[in-house]
Amino acid sequence: MPFREMRRKKQQLSEQESCRILQQSTSGVLCLLGDEGYPYAVPMSYVYSENALYFHSADAGHKVDAVRRWEKASFCVIERDEIVPEKFTTRYRSVIVFGQICVVQEADEIRQALEALADKYSPGCAGKQQEIDRSVHRVCILKLTVAHMTGKEGLELLHERQAPATPS
């Protein structure tokens, strides 16, 4: 299925900038098909690696049930959200990812995801490897493989980036 093209193309971020935002941001909202067909949106910490997002999860509950029921998902990260009251607008930059989500089954991939999560959220912490060794066989890791990604920024940020530099 082809994905929609962005309507306001001049506000679209490059793939490189979108990837940078995914790598540097620390949380976003995972959207799944929940119970009774209702959308289920849940804030999540994550790591972005090799065209996939990895999430640490409990092995039971609404989120995992939704993943097992339907493989399609989206994930949204907001890098910047600055209100500009006098202009009745915001300066924003965000990325939305669409793809297929699953529960990771392979022990090596679970370990790699845990190591990437630990490196991102607990860099340099002692005991990291012991914690991974302890939890690798009992943790649930979700993987969202990116099929389509779109980054967008508000017009105010676009104009700021495009404005000629003032001489010093």
Buried (B, 14 or more C-beta within 10 A) or exposed (E): EEEEEBEEEEBBBEEEBBBBBBEEBEEBBBBBBBEEEEEBBBEBBBBBBEEBBBBBBEEEEEBBBBBEEBBBBBBEBBBBEEEEEEEEEBBBBBBBBBBBBBBBEEEEBBBBBBBBBBEBBEEEEEEBEEEBEEEBEEBBBBBBBBBEBBBBBBBBBBEEEEEEEEEE
